[in-house]
Amino acid sequence: MRRRLAALGLALCVQGAGAATQAFALDRVRLLDGPFLDAQATDQRYLMALDPERLLAPFRREAGVAVPVPSYGNWESSGLDGHMAGHYLSALALMWASTGDAQVKQRLDHVVAELKRCQDAIGTGYLGGIPEGAKAWAQVAAGELQVDNFSVNGRWVPWYNLHKTMAGLRDAWVHAGHADAKAMLIRMSDWALRLTTPLSDAQMQDMLRAEHGGMNEVLADVAQITGDSRYLALARRFSHQAVLQPLARRQDTLTGLHANTQIPKVIGFARIAHLTGDAEGRRAAEFFWKTVTGQRTVAIGGNSVKEHFHPTDDFRPMLNEVEGPETCNSVNLLKLTALLAQASPAQGQYADYYERTLYNHILASQHPGEGGFVYFTPMRPQHYRVYSQVHEGMWCCVGSGLESHARHGEFIYAHDGDALDVNLFIASTLDWRERGIHLTQSTRFPDEPRTRLTVDTAGTFALKVRYPGWVAPGALKVKLNGKPIRVTAKPGGQVELRRAWQAGDRVDVELPMRTTLEPMPGLKAFVAVLHGPIVLAAKTPQPGETLTFKADGSRMGHIAQGAVCPQEAAPVFVSDRADFIRRFKPVPGQPLTFTAPGLIQGRKDADLLQLIPFFRLHDARYMLYWPRSTPAQQSLLRAELAQAEQARLALDAQTIDQVAPGEQQPESDHGFRGEGVDTGIAPAGRWRHATQWFSYDLNDPQAEARVLRLSLAKGDAGRRFDLVVNGQRIAEVELGRPDTPGEIYTREFPLPPELVRAAGGQLNLKFVAHPGSIAGGLYGLRLLR
């Protein structure tokens, strides 16, 4: 009862602000046989295989209590210590609500109890695993702020880290009714309130330049849980105005920004708007959603390259790079989508996006066998993905993956008054206890284009079934107890059946699926293939090649770093007819499996390639976006692709290590440090500079390094700084304005061979500003053979 009331508390407040529908609590929905139940079971095995004692170690260390086992490595030992335990709390609470499994609840109780012991030992309400957190937060309280886009006072995104813990405690209360978790969450919120009260609004906004997760969202939730407006005021102070204001004015200033830093902020804007009716936050959230899903998203529903938003008019990086859409982005966009859909149930665009992303990115991001989660999903032709291992990868996408596959039941159904909405076609049961209604959805969708809804208990209500945007106008068919029902709804709308239902009443819905081609935005020569909402792809193994699909625990292990296949060698759709669709042929007896005889060229086995749902394609290179051409233009297309890649691949082959200045993961991966540092985005790209110094640790395991190549800007002419490698100055640099095209140019600096030989594979590169000058701006850095 307590869990139910806690979950309803959030929903009731949302409705009070004018929302049209409410989601059902997770414990009201149970998944039946199908891909999502399989994904949930796989996630549960992974979740329970993790060692809670190792996840608790950072908190015990910071609380000064005994630490019986060491913490996990990877991100859990490199500055983001403790972030995974917050995700773990959320995942346990969600899994308990979704399954009712007693072992999951026992594990949740244990973790909460041990975290409470740590919080009690500290005594201030603070709870965290951030290294030397007490010192860092004391500096914040004193107004001593050194902020970068991913650090506060030298700590890696500390508010982001704390948000995970607070969100985990919130979920333990909302989804599992855990009273201790609620009390601990309020104590943490009180601590945050006391800590930030002395800070001016300007200092708060300066601190929010560093990634801080959804602090505004979770504090808004605390305000709703407690009824205390102080937490809502703090949630507003944690709303980043540099992002909120342009979005509220419907201005897209996202290019170059770290994508998943922004999405949780916007969830917070939407959450505050739901609680208060704030038009500005609502407008900002809706504009952000439309901009990202409409102009910055690929076929699987994901976005970003190397974690950052690229220009809306240039999707070429999506095809060139191997660090494609990040899974966390899609997880958080689904949260935002669900929140916005509650207030706009008639707008089928939300459900269409949710469905597409759920199947093609989220479901595809977990290995279906032993589990494991994907960080980047490359769109580059013939690349591949790598998966985490239980005790190795501690990335953000592992944490969000643990949560996302425990919550598959939460968007299937919704309700408004006496109306029951069916949003997704997923085999499941619904227990609408308040109205005494039980419903069963039986389906093999998407393998079969239909679903059956059986009313198991009598009652009077309206059943509203979504008319998906991918079903053609007039094509959706409905039968009630075997008799056809006239459908007047259109794609994007709902079919409404209002009646006094009897136990055993059946509604059968036919959802005809069409095969379509979807071009890469702005690149019509590259297309994805969809059948209904399902993205199809083909395995393209390379002869004689053995790849490793399991990521190790290294700092860069989440990237599929194997050789790239030249784009001119990728298979191509070739046809002199504009209508490619007729060439796809279903394989008898194999649902959602197609061949395209005569259409695919460029491989000896082209006619044997099978296009299957991307969510079922694992442990292989793949084609998801295909070049398309005519027979006459095919050779020209391959020549253009080869020319575009030649110089870039040659430079990549010469590169031993590289850093993208100002980008969070590349800088963290290379031990970024500095004083007087700053970063920003110019039309020419992202830069890093310092009034004092900044440095990176570069890897040269074979002692091959010969040259440093720096990318610099003509606009910084006159700046003077030293390049220092392992304590030795190798160059005194004065920037000029070379007579070359464009704003960005490169300069190369040779490395002394004896220095390289003595370095032991590790080169610390330091940029030291001359007095009165600035070191940088640095737009790119490569260590070359």
N, C-alpha and C positions, 0 to 999 in steps of 0.2 A: 504493500500500500504506500509506504513512504517513497519508494522509487517512482511509483506512478504519479504521485502528487508532485514530486520534484520535477519530473519531466513536463507535467502539465503546467506547472508554474511558469515555465518559460513560454510555452505556447499561449497561455492565457494572456500574458502581457503583450505578446505580439498581436493577438487578435484585438486587444484593446486599443492598439494604435492604428487599427483600420485594415489589418490583413484579411484576405479573403479565405484562405484555407490554413489548416493546421496539419502538420505531419503527425503520424501516429508514433507513440513511443516504441522504441525498438523491441521491447518485450511483447508487443502485440502482434508482431509479424514473425513468422517462421518460414524459412526457405525450404522448398522441396527439391527433389532431384533435378539437377541441372548444373550449368557451368558456375553459377554463383554459389550454390551450396558446396560444390567442389572447391572453389576458391576460398570460401570461409573455412572449410575443414583443413585445407593446406596451411592457411594462415594460423589457425589455432595450434597446429603441430609446431610451427616455427616459433610462435609466441611462447609456448610452454617449454621449448627446448632452450630458450635463453636462460642464463643464470641470473636470477634476481640479486644474488649477493654481489656479483660483479657490477651490476647496474647501480646498486646502492653504495658502492665503495666511495665514489667522489663525495657524496653527502656525508658519509661517516667521517671521512678525512676532514672536511671543512667544519664539522661539528665537534671534532676533537674526541670522538668515541672510537672504540676498537674497530679496526678494519681487518676482518679475518681473511679476506681474499682480495687480491688486487683488482682494480677496475679493468674494464675492457680496453683494448688499444684503439688505434685508428682515431676517429674524431673524439672518442671518449677520453683520450689521453693527450690531446694536443690543443687544449684550450676550450673546447666545447663540452668539457666534462659534465656529465649529468643530464644533458639534453635528452638522451635516449630514455631515461627513466620516466620522464614526463610523457613521452609518446607511449611508453609501456603501460603506464597507469591508464591512459585513455583507451588503449587497445584492450586491456583486461576488462575495463568497465563495459566497453561496447560489446566485447565477445560474451561476457556474462549476460548482458541484456538480450543478445541475439540468440544465445543457445541455452541459457540456464544451467550450464555445466558447473557442477559443484567444485571441481578442481580449479577452474578458472577463478571462481569467487574466493576460494581459499588462498590462492596466490595473490589476488588483489588485496585481501585483508592483511596478508603478511607484509606486502610492500608498503601499504598505508601505515601500518603500525610501526615499521622501522623508520619511515620518513618522519613520523610524529616524534619518535625518540630523538631523531636528529634535530628537529625544530625545537623541541623542549630543551635540549642540551644547549643550543645557542641562546635561547631565551628572549630574543627580540622579535620573534615572528618571522624572521628571515629563514629561508630554506633554499639551499642551492649547492651545486657541486663546482661552481666556478673557482678555479685556482686562486687562492688568496683573496676570496671574495670580500671578506670583512674589510680589508685594506682598500680595495677598489671602491666599495660602496661608501666608505668613510670619505673618500675624496669627492665622490659625487655629492654627498650631503653637505660638504664644505664649499660646494660650488667650483671645485677644481676639475675642470672638464677638458680633456684632450680627446676630441672626437674625430673619427674617420668613418667612412661608409661601412666598415665592418668591425669597428672597435671603439670602446669607450675606456679611456685611461689604460690602454694596452691590453684590455681583455676582449677576447673574440665574442662579438655580439652578445653581451651579457643579458640584455633585456629579452632578446630572442630566446635565450636559454631559459630564463625564468618563466617566460610565457608558457613554455612546454610543461613545466612543473605545475603552474597555476591551472592550465587547461586540463591537465591530468587529474588534479584534485576536483575541479569542477565536474568533469565527466564521471568521476567516482561517486559524486553526490547525485548528479542528475540521472545517471543511468543505473546506478547500483544502490542508491539511497544510503551512502556511507556517511554517517553523521560526523565521524572524526575528520573525514576529508573536507567536509563543509567548514568545520571549525578551523582547520588548518589553512584553508583558502582565505577565510576572512582575516586570520592573523597575518598572512602574507600581504593581503591587500592593505591592512592597517600599517604594516611596515613600509610598504611602498608609498603610502600617503604621507607618513611622517618623513620619509627620506626626501621626497620631492617637494614638500611644502615650501622649504626655504628657497627653492629655485625660482627664478623669474620665468615668465612665459618665454622670453627670448632664449634663456638657457635650456629650457625644456625642448624648444624647437631645434636648437642646435644639437642636443643629445639625440633627437629623433632622426638625425642624418644617418646614424648607425642603424643597421637592421634591428628591429625590435619585435618581430613577429606580430601577433594580434593582441598586443597589450590593451589596446582600446576596446577590443571585443570582449576579452575575458573580464575586464573591469566593469563593462556595461552589464555583463551577466551577473557579477557580484552585486551590482546595484539592484538588479531585478530580484535576485535571491533574498537579499536582506531588506529591501525597501529603503535603503539608505542613499540619499542623493549625493553624498560626498563621493561615493565611488563613481557615480555617473559624471560628476565634475572632473574627477581624475581621468576617466576614460576620454573625456573631451581634451584634456591637456595632453594625452598620449595620441591625439589625432594629428598627424603630420600635415600641417597647413600647406607646405610646399607641394604636396601631392593633392590634397583635398581641393584647394582653391581652383587650380586650372581645370580639374575634372568637373567641378561644379559649374564652371563657365563653359563646359563642353569643349575644352581645348585638349588635344592629344599632345602631351609633352613627354610621352613614355619612351621614345627612341633612346637607346643607350642605357636605360635604367636596368638595374638588376630586377628581373621580372618577379621572382617570388618574394622579394622584399615588399613589393607594392600590394600584392593580392591580399595578404592578411590585413593590411591597413584598410583596404576597401571593404573587406568583410566587416571590420569594425565600424566604418562609416555607415554601412547598411544596418548593422545591429543597433547602433545608437538611433538611427532614423526610425527603426521599428518601435523602439521604446518611447521616443519623444515626439514622433511626427515631424522631425527635422527635415525640411524640404531640401536643404543644401546637401546633406549627406546622402539622401535618397537619389537626388539628381546626379551626384558624383558617382555613386555606385552603379546606377543604370548606364550612364555614359561609358564608364570604364568597361563594363561587361559587353556592351555593344561594340565598342572599339576593339577590344581584345578578341572576342569571338568572331567578329565580322571582318576584321582587317589584319589580324596578327596570328591567325590560327590555321593549322594545316588539317588534312583530312581526318587524322585520328583524334582531333579535338585539342591537341597540345600546341604549345607556343614556345618561343624563345630559342636562341642558338647560344651555346656557351653561357646559359643562364640569363642572357640579356635580351631585351627587346631590340630587334633590328629594325631598320626603316621599313615602313609599310609598303614602299614602292620597290623594295629590293629583297626578294626571297632567295636570291642566289646563295647566300650563306647557308640556308637550310639544306641545299643540295651539296654544297662543298664540304661542310664541316661534319665531323663525326659526333660532336656534342650537340645533338638535336634536342627536341623538347624534353624538359625536365618533368619527371612524374609528379613531384610536389606541386608544381604549378597547376596541373590538372586536378589534383586532389583538392586544392584550395579553391579553384574555380568552381568545382562542383558544390562546395559549401556555399559559395556566393550565389550560384545559380539557384540552389534550393531555397535560400533566404529570399531572393527576389521573386521566385515563383510563387511564394506564399501570398504575396500581395497582388500578383497578376496571373491568376490561374488560367485565364482565357488566352494568355499569350503562349501558344504552343511552342514558340521558339525556345523557351527555357527547357521544356521537357525534351525537345528534339536534340538540343545540345547536350543535355545531361545523358541521354541514352547513347548518343554517338561516342561521347568521351568515356563513359563507363565501360562500354564494350571494347572500344578500339585502343584506348590508352591504359585505363586502370586495370581491366581484366588481363590485358596483354602484358602488364608490367610485373606479374608474379609468375615464377616458374611453376608449372602445374604439377610437377613431380615432387621433388624434395623441398620445394619452396625456394625462396630467394627473390630479391626485388631488384628492379632496374632503375638506374638513375637517369641516364640519357637514352632516348630512343632515336637513333639516327634515321633521318630521311634520305641520307646519301645512298644512291644506288649501290647495292651489293655490299653494304657494311652489315654490322651485327650488334647485338647487345650482350652485356655481361650481367651476371646476377650475384647478389650478395650471398655470403655463407653465414650461418648462424653466429659463429663466434669471431667473424672477421670484420665485415663491413658494418660500420656504425654511422652511416650517412643519414642525412635528413630524409632521403627517400625511402630508407628502411623504416624509419620511425613513422612516417606518414603512411607507408604501405601496410604496416602492422595495423594501423587504425582503419584504413579505407576498406580492407577486405573483411573487417568485422562489422561494417555498417551497411551492407548491401540491402538490408531490408527497409531502410528509412525513407526512400523516395518512391517506393512502388505505389503506395496509397496515400491519400490525404482526405480530410473531411472538412465540411463547412456546414454547420447546422445539421440538417438531416440529409445532406448530400455526401455521397462517397465517390471520390475520384480514383480512377485507375490510371496511373501515369505510365507505368512500365509493364511489359509483358514478361514477367518472371514467375516461375512456378513457386507458389507460396500460399500460406494461409494467413488470414487476418482475423483477429479477435477484437471487435469493436464493443468492448464490455459495457460502456455507458449506454448503448442502445440495444444490448443483447443480441448483436448481429455477428455471425461468423460466416466468413466467405473463403472459398477455396479457388485458387487460380491454377488450372492444369494446362500446361503448355510445354512444348519442346522448342519454342521460339529461341533463337532464330533459325534452327534447323527446319522447322515447319512454320509456315506463315499464318499461324492462327493461335487463338487461345480460347479457353473455356472458363467462364466464371460461374461457379455453383454457389447459390445461396443456401447455406446449411441450416439457417434458422429463420423463422417467419418474422416479418417486420415491414413497416412502411418507410421507405426512403427512396431517394433518387440515386440511381447508379449512373455515373458519368464516365464514359470510356473515351480515352484520348484518341483523336484521329491524327495519326502521325503525318508530319509534313512530307515524308518519303513515300506515302501511299498516294496514288493518282486520284484526282477528283472523281468522285462517283465510284471508285473501285472498292472501297471498304464495305463489307457486307456483315450484317448482324442478324442473328436468329434468336428468338426467345422461345425456349422449349420446342425447338425444331421449326418454328414458323418464321419466315422472313419478316424483318422490320424495315419500314421505309427510313432511309438515312438521308437527312437533309443537311447534315453537318459537312463542313469542308475541311481540307487539310489544315492543321493548326488549331482546329476546334475540338469539340467534344460531342459524342453521341449520348444523349440523356434519356434514361428510361426511369420514369417515376411511377411506382405502383406499390400495392400491398403485396409483398413477396411471400411466397410459400416455401417451406423447406423443400429443397430439391430442385427449385427453379434453376434453369440453365440459360446462360447467355453465351452464344458462340460467335466469335468475331474472326472474320477472315481479313488478313492483312497482306494483300498481294505485294510482293517485293519485285522491284525492277533493277536491272543492272544498268549502272550509269558511270560515266567518266567525269571526274572532277579535276580541273586543272590546278596546278600549284598557283596560288595568287600571283598574278603578274607574269607568269611563265607558262603560256599556253602550250608550249612544246613538251611539258611534263604533266602527266595525268596519273591520278589514283583511280582505282577501280572499286566501286561499291556495289553491293547487292543489298537493296534496302538501306539500312543504316550501317551495314557491316562492311568494313574495309577489307578488301582481299589483297593478298600478297603471295609471292612465290619464293620458295627456297632456291637459292642459286649457289650451291657449293662449288668451290674452286678445285680443279683436279689436283690430287696429291697433297692438299693442304690439311693441316691439323690445327684447329683453333682451340683455345681455352675459353670456355664460356663462364667459368666461375671466377669471380673477382677475388683477389687476395686482400689482405689487410693493409696494403700500402696506401700512402697518402693519395695517390692518383689511381687507385685500383678500380674506381667506379667508372672509368673510361675504357671503352673497347679500343685498345691501343694497337691492335694488329694492323697489318698492311692494308691500305686502302686500294680498292680496285679502280683503275682509271675509268673515268666516266665514258670515254669513247668505246670501252670494251663492254659496256652494259648492254643487255638485250633491249631491243627496241620494238615498239608496235609499228609495223610497216603496212600501210594500205593506201591504195589510191582512191579509196572511197571515204567520204566524210563520216559515214556511219560505221564506226568500229564495233558497235555493240553487237551486231549480228554475228560477229566472229566468235563470241564466247559461247561455249557449249557446256552444259552441265554434265558431270560425270555420273552415270547411273549408279544408284545405290550409295552415293557418297554425298551427304547433304552439304550444301554451300561449297562445292568443289567444282571448278571449271577448268577446261582447257581452252586454248585459242589456236587451233591448227591453222598454220599459214600466216597468222598475224604476227607472232613473235619471231624475230630474227636476231641473229648475233650469237647463238649458241648451237652446238651440234645437237643438243637435246631439246631444242626450243619447242617442238611440237609435244614433248612429253612433260613440259613444265605445267604444274597444276597451281591454279590460284585458289587459295584457301583463306578462311578468316585469319586475319593477322593475330587475333587473340589465341589462335591455336598454333601459331608458327613460333617455334623456339629452337635454340641451339643450332642456328644456321645463319649464314648470310642470306639476305633477302632483297627482293625488289618490291617496293611499295609505291614509289613514284617512278613511272616509266616514261622514257623519251618516246615521242611518237613522230612519225614522218611518213613521207610517200616514197615509193621506190626510187623516184628520180632525185629526191632530196636527201636520201639516207646517207650517202657518202659525204655530202656537204655537212650534214648534221654532225657526223662523227669527226670530221676535220675541225669543225668549230669547237666541239667539246675538247678535242685534243689540244688545240691551240690555247684555249682558255686555261687548261690545267697544266700545260707543260712547265711554265716558269714556276708556278706555285708548288707543284710536286717536286720539282728539282730543288727548290729552296727547302722544302720539308725534308727531303733526303739529306741535305747538307746540315740540317739543324739537329743539334744534340739536345738542347733544352731551350725553352722560351717562356716568357712571361707576358701576359696581357696587363699592362699597368692599370691600376685602379679597379680591376675586377676582383671580386671577393675570393673565389676559390683559387685562381691562379696565384694571387699574392699570398694567400694563406699557405698554399702548397709549397711556396718558395720562401717561407720564413720571413715575410716582410717585417721590417722594423724601421723606425725613423723618429725624428724630432722636427717639429715645425712643418709637418707634412700636410698636404692637401691633394684632393683629386677632383675632377670634374669632367664635364662633357662639352666638347666644342664641335662645330660642324665637321671637323676632320676626324673626330673620334674621342675616346676617353684618354685622359692624361693623368700623370702623377708628377708632382714636384714637391720641393721642400725648401724652406728658408735656411734650414740647417743641414740635414742629411737624411737619406733613406737607403735601404739596402735589401738585397735578395740573396738567398742561397741557391746557387745553380749547380746542377748535377752533371758531372763529367766522368762517369764510371770507368771509361777506358782511356782516360787522359788523352783525348783526341782534340780538345779545344784549341783552336788557332786564332779565332777572331770573334770580337763582340760587334754585333750589328745593332745600332740604336736607330729608332724611328723618332724624328724630331720635327718641330714645326717652325716655319719661317717667321711666324709672328713672335717667336721668343728670341729673336736675334739680339745679341749683346749679353745674354746671360753667360756667366762663367762658373765653372765647377770642376772638381777633380773626379777622375775615375780611380777608385782604389780597389784592388783585388787582393784578398787575403792579407790586408795591411800594407800592400805595396802600391804606390801611385803609379799607374801605367799611362796616364794621359792627363793633361790640363786642357780642358775643353772651353772654347768660346764659340757660341752659336752664331751662325751667320745667316745669309739669305741666298742660298745657291740658286743659280739660273736653271732650275728644273721645273717641269710642269707640276702643278698642284701645290697645296699648302704643306704636305708632309714629304720629307726627304729622309734618306738614310745615310748614316756615316758608320764606317767600320774602323775598329781599333784592334790592332794585333795584340795577342797575349804573349808575353815572354815564355818561351818553351820551358825554361828551367822552373818557372813559377808553376806551370801546369803540371810538370812531372812531380813536383813536391807537394801538390795540393791534396793528394789522396782521394781524388774524385769529387771534391767539394770545393766550389769556388764562391767565396763571399764577395759580391760586387756591391760597392758602396759609392753613392753619389754624394759628394760633399760640396756644398755651396761655398763660393768665395765670399768674403765679407761684403755685405751690402748687396749681394746678388742672390740668385735662385738656382738650385740644382734641378734641371729639367726645363720645360716639361718633357717627359718621356711618354711617347705614344706606342712604343713597341720595343721589345728586347729579344734578341736571339743570340744563342751561343752556337757558333758554327764550327764545323770540322775544318 
